Amino acid sequence: MEISTFFDFCSGIGGGRLGLEQCGLKSVGYSDTSRLSVATYKQLFNTENEKNFGNLKNIKTETLPNFDLLIAGFQCQTFSVMGRKTGFDDSRGQIIFHFSRIMKETQPKCFILENVRGLVTHDNGETLKIILNELNDSGYDIIYKVLTSLEYGVPQMRQRVYFIGVNKSLNKSIDEFQWPQTIEKPSLKNYLIDNNKASAERLEILHYYLNNPTNCGKYTVEDLKQMEGKILDTRMSDLRIYEERCPTLRSQRDGILYVKNGEIYQLTGYEALLLQGFPKEYADKVKGTVSDRHLLMQAGNAMTVNVINTLGNSIKKNF
């Protein structure tokens, strides 16, 4: 099965796109509704001859270019273990049905879909069954698996479920697909390379966490400054400390801290891009031109480039 082109739905800032481009595939178009994400996307990639088709709910498929592979990290808030888990009761949880329509009408050879791992267990697995049935009825055999970015070349503990689908008309057995082999985790210090010491405001927030009922008496700020190389994550009411790995980047959070040379630093958007697998030459394109706050949010919503790259190569190899 020859695959040479793809369409980037719910494109965000293009983590999926970059992963597939690294496989030798070519983008023929993209769709996203976030003005700020699209602005970053255009800085990262040459989209001069491509169109943003906008909200996929409104896309008329006869206007789309031909493409071999569909990729999308579809909205996940309603299925997340961190959110309200409302699923199909929330309009954002309905996006899969629009993908189903697009697939039925365009019939690409294969697809890669990504979502939060909470989707697998949502509503005791009933949500997953509905999604699999919908995709199957669209003409595809599907396989899925939860993968962690930590095992595919970046030191980030990001767990996501990935769906691989192949068009039934191609007579390719989905059982032929082999999930990519894990690779050795690189050193975290190669990613924490910016120079953004924690602000007085951020240290004040950290002090608050250290003195709340959950953490009171465990550490002082000076104690933490002695934990060279450690990641500090103020999550909910809890302070979590990690070594040689970063917790999952998310679009909404107070910020991740780390200790370097006896000082506490704030994770920057530039570093977040690196932790999502964007090479330095890509991260350099937006450093200083996209606000750190927005870049952190956008990186938190992105797909991990390394994971998509390995999945793209596996599809090319197995199908």
C-alpha positions in Angstrom: 0.0 0.0 0.0 1.6 3.2 -1.1 1.1 6.2 1.1 2.5 9.6 0.1 0.0 12.3 1.3 -1.9 13.2 4.4 -4.5 15.7 5.7 -3.9 17.2 9.1 -7.3 17.5 10.9 -7.5 19.3 14.3 -3.9 20.2 13.5 -3.1 22.3 16.5 0.5 23.4 16.0 1.4 20.4 13.9 3.0 17.7 16.0 1.3 15.1 13.9 2.3 16.8 10.7 5.9 17.0 11.6 6.0 13.3 12.6 4.5 12.3 9.3 6.8 14.6 7.3 9.7 12.9 9.0 8.4 9.7 7.4 8.5 11.2 4.0 4.8 12.0 3.7 3.5 15.3 2.3 0.7 17.4 3.7 -2.1 18.5 1.4 -4.1 20.6 3.8 -5.1 21.1 7.4 -8.0 22.2 9.6 -8.1 24.0 12.9 -10.3 26.6 14.5 -7.8 28.2 16.9 -6.5 31.4 15.5 -3.4 31.4 17.7 -2.5 27.8 17.0 -2.9 28.3 13.3 -0.6 31.3 13.5 2.1 29.2 15.2 1.5 26.4 12.7 2.2 28.8 9.9 5.5 29.9 11.5 6.6 26.3 11.9 5.6 25.0 8.5 5.5 26.2 4.9 1.7 26.3 4.2 1.9 28.7 1.3 0.1 26.3 -1.1 -2.2 24.8 1.6 -5.6 25.9 2.9 -6.9 25.8 6.4 -10.4 24.3 6.0 -11.4 25.4 9.5 -14.1 23.7 11.5 -14.3 20.1 10.4 -17.9 20.0 11.4 -18.6 22.3 8.4 -16.3 20.8 5.9 -17.8 19.8 2.6 -15.7 16.9 1.6 -16.0 17.5 -2.1 -13.8 20.6 -1.5 -10.9 18.6 0.0 -7.8 17.5 -1.9 -7.1 13.8 -2.3 -5.1 12.3 0.5 -3.9 8.8 1.5 -3.8 9.2 5.3 -6.0 11.1 7.8 -4.4 12.2 11.0 -6.2 13.9 13.9 -5.8 14.5 17.6 -9.5 15.1 18.2 -10.8 17.1 21.1 -10.4 15.1 24.3 -11.6 17.2 27.2 -14.8 15.3 27.6 -13.1 11.9 28.0 -10.1 13.0 30.1 -9.4 11.4 33.5 -8.7 15.0 34.5 -12.0 16.5 33.3 -15.7 16.0 33.9 -15.8 12.8 31.8 -19.1 13.7 30.2 -18.3 12.1 26.9 -21.1 12.1 24.4 -23.2 14.3 26.6 -20.9 17.2 25.7 -20.9 18.5 22.2 -17.1 18.3 22.0 -17.5 14.5 22.5 -19.5 14.4 19.2 -16.5 15.2 17.0 -15.8 11.5 16.2 -19.1 11.4 14.3 -17.9 14.2 12.0 -14.7 12.2 11.4 -16.8 9.2 10.5 -18.7 11.3 7.9 -15.5 12.6 6.4 -14.0 9.1 6.2 -17.1 7.6 4.6 -17.1 10.3 2.0 -13.4 10.5 1.2 -12.2 6.9 2.0 -8.5 7.5 2.6 -6.3 4.4 2.8 -5.7 4.7 6.5 -5.8 6.9 9.5 -4.1 7.8 12.8 -6.4 9.2 15.6 -5.1 10.2 19.0 -7.0 10.9 22.3 -6.5 10.8 26.0 -6.1 7.4 27.7 -9.2 8.0 29.7 -11.2 7.4 26.5 -10.4 3.6 26.8 -12.2 3.2 30.2 -14.8 6.0 29.9 -18.3 4.8 30.8 -16.9 1.3 31.5 -15.7 0.9 27.9 -19.1 1.8 26.3 -17.8 5.0 24.7 -14.9 3.1 23.1 -17.3 0.5 21.7 -19.4 3.3 20.1 -16.3 4.9 18.5 -14.9 1.6 17.2 -18.3 0.7 15.7 -18.6 4.1 14.1 -15.2 3.9 12.5 -15.8 0.3 11.5 -19.1 1.3 9.8 -17.1 4.0 7.9 -15.2 1.2 6.1 -12.2 0.6 8.3 -10.6 -2.2 10.3 -9.2 -0.6 13.5 -6.6 -1.4 16.2 -5.8 0.7 19.2 -3.3 0.9 22.0 -2.2 3.3 24.8 1.3 4.5 24.2 3.5 6.6 26.4 5.8 9.2 24.9 8.4 8.3 27.5 9.1 5.1 25.5 9.5 6.8 22.1 12.4 9.1 22.5 11.3 12.0 24.7 11.5 12.1 28.6 7.8 13.0 29.0 5.2 10.8 30.8 2.5 11.5 28.2 0.0 8.6 27.8 -2.4 8.7 24.9 -4.5 6.1 23.0 -3.8 5.8 19.3 -6.2 4.3 16.8 -4.8 2.9 13.5 -7.3 2.2 10.8 -6.9 0.7 7.3 -9.5 0.8 4.6 -11.3 -2.5 4.2 -11.3 -2.2 0.4 -7.5 -2.6 0.4 -7.8 -6.2 1.7 -5.1 -5.6 4.3 -5.4 -7.4 7.6 -5.2 -5.1 10.6 -3.5 -8.0 12.3 -0.5 -7.4 10.1 0.1 -4.1 11.9 2.9 -4.3 14.5 3.1 -1.5 17.1 6.6 0.2 17.0 9.3 -1.1 19.4 10.1 1.2 22.3 13.4 3.0 22.3 15.7 4.3 25.1 14.7 7.4 26.9 17.1 10.4 26.4 18.5 12.4 29.3 16.1 15.1 30.6 18.9 17.6 30.9 19.1 17.9 27.1 15.6 19.4 27.1 15.8 21.8 30.1 18.1 24.2 28.3 16.3 27.6 28.5 17.2 30.2 31.0 13.9 31.1 32.8 14.4 31.3 36.5 11.2 31.1 38.5 9.5 34.5 39.1 8.8 35.9 42.5 5.1 35.2 41.9 5.8 31.6 40.9 8.0 31.0 44.0 5.2 32.5 46.1 2.8 30.0 44.6 5.3 27.2 45.3 5.6 28.4 49.0 1.8 28.2 49.2 1.9 24.6 48.0 4.6 23.7 50.5 2.4 25.0 53.4 -0.9 23.5 52.4 -2.3 20.6 54.5 -1.0 18.0 52.1 2.6 19.2 52.0 3.1 21.1 55.3 6.4 20.2 57.0 7.8 18.1 54.1 10.0 20.6 52.3 11.1 24.2 52.2 12.0 26.1 49.1 15.7 25.8 50.1 15.3 22.0 50.4 14.0 21.9 46.9 16.9 23.9 45.6 19.2 21.1 46.6 17.3 18.6 44.4 19.5 19.1 41.3 17.8 18.0 38.1 14.5 17.2 39.7 11.1 18.3 38.2 8.6 19.9 40.5 5.0 19.7 39.6 2.3 21.6 41.6 -0.7 19.5 40.7 -4.0 20.0 42.3 -3.1 20.4 46.0 -0.1 18.1 45.7 3.5 18.7 45.1 5.0 15.9 42.9 8.7 15.4 42.4 10.1 13.6 39.3 13.6 12.5 38.3 14.7 12.1 34.7 11.2 12.5 33.4 8.6 15.3 32.9 4.9 14.8 33.7 2.4 15.1 30.9 2.3 18.6 29.4 -1.2 20.0 29.5 -2.8 23.1 28.1 -4.0 24.3 31.5 -1.6 24.2 34.4 0.2 26.4 36.8 3.5 25.5 35.3 6.2 22.9 35.7 9.4 23.9 37.7 12.8 22.3 37.8 16.0 22.6 39.7 19.3 23.6 38.0 22.5 24.9 39.5 20.8 25.3 42.9 18.1 27.5 41.5 14.4 26.9 40.6 13.4 27.4 37.0 10.1 27.6 35.2 9.6 25.3 32.2 9.2 27.5 29.1 7.2 27.0 25.9 10.4 26.4 24.0 11.4 23.6 26.4 7.8 22.2 26.1 8.2 22.0 22.4 11.4 20.0 22.8 9.7 17.7 25.2 7.0 17.1 22.5 9.6 16.1 20.0 10.0 19.3 18.0 13.6 19.6 17.0 15.5 22.8 18.1 15.4 24.2 14.5 11.6 24.2 14.7 11.3 25.5 18.3 13.7 28.3 17.3 11.2 29.5 14.7 8.7 30.5 17.3 10.9 31.4 20.2 10.3 35.1 21.0 7.5 35.4 18.4 4.9 33.4 20.3 4.2 34.3 23.9 5.5 31.8 26.4 2.1 31.4 27.9 0.5 30.5 24.6 3.4 28.3 23.5 3.0 26.3 26.7 -0.7 25.8 26.1 -0.2 24.9 22.5 2.6 22.4 23.3 0.3 20.9 25.9 -2.3 20.3 23.3 0.1 18.9 20.6 0.8 15.4 19.6 4.3 14.0 20.4 6.2 14.2 17.2 8.3 11.0 17.9 5.3 8.9 18.5 3.6 9.9 15.3 6.8 9.4 13.4 7.1 5.8 14.7 3.5 5.1 13.9 3.8 6.5 10.4 6.8 4.3 9.8 5.0 1.3 11.1 2.1 1.9 8.8 4.4 2.2 5.8 6.2 -1.0 6.8 3.3 -3.2 7.7 0.7 -2.2 5.1 
